[in-house]
Amino acid sequence: MTIVWGQPRLVGFGGILRGLVGNWLKCFYGDLGLGNNMKTKLSGLLFGLCLAWRLGYKDVLCVSDSFYAILLE
């Protein structure tokens, strides 16, 4: 399998923390400077999980639209 990460460009990430029934809890975003698609996906996952833990949510379901980011677990 060959994975193409893409050329470096200006990237950022964002996401939403939702409650058990889908209610909005918190949103987040960040600027990463130069990077590729995988850096963006992984940074968003990490930032979202860290934010959830800081807010006291320990039992977290993480959802991503990136097949390759999930494979890296």
C-alpha positions in Angstrom: 0.0 0.0 0.0 1.3 3.4 -0.9 0.1 6.5 1.0 0.6 9.9 -0.5 0.5 12.6 2.2 0.5 15.6 -0.2 2.6 18.7 -0.6 3.2 20.9 2.4 0.8 23.9 2.5 -0.8 26.2 5.1 -3.1 24.0 7.2 -5.4 24.1 10.2 -7.9 21.9 12.1 -11.2 22.2 13.8 -13.8 20.0 15.5 -16.8 19.8 17.8 -17.2 18.0 21.1 -20.8 16.7 21.4 -22.6 15.2 24.4 -24.2 11.8 24.7 -27.3 12.7 22.7 -25.5 14.9 20.1 -25.8 18.2 21.9 -23.0 20.8 21.4 -20.5 21.1 24.2 -17.5 22.9 22.8 -15.9 23.7 19.4 -12.2 24.2 18.7 -9.8 25.1 15.9 -6.2 25.8 15.4 -3.6 26.9 12.9 -0.7 24.6 12.2 1.4 26.6 9.7 2.9 24.5 7.0 1.9 20.8 6.9 0.1 18.1 5.1 -3.3 16.4 5.3 -2.2 13.7 7.8 -0.7 16.3 10.1 -4.0 18.2 10.1 -6.1 15.1 10.8 -3.8 13.8 13.6 -3.5 17.3 15.2 -7.2 17.7 15.3 -7.7 14.3 16.9 -5.1 15.0 19.5 -6.3 18.5 20.3 -9.9 17.3 20.6 -9.1 14.4 22.9 -6.9 16.6 25.1 -9.6 19.2 25.3 -12.3 16.6 26.3 -10.0 15.3 29.1 -9.3 18.8 30.4 -13.1 19.4 30.5 -13.5 16.3 32.6 -14.9 13.9 29.9 -13.0 10.6 30.3 -15.2 8.2 28.4 -14.8 9.6 24.8 -15.9 8.2 21.4 -13.6 9.6 18.7 -14.9 9.9 15.1 -12.7 10.8 12.1 -13.3 10.8 8.4 -9.6 9.8 7.8 -9.2 6.1 7.2 -5.4 6.4 7.4 -5.4 8.3 10.6 -7.5 5.6 12.2 -5.1 2.9 10.9 -2.2 4.5 12.8 -3.7 3.8 16.2 
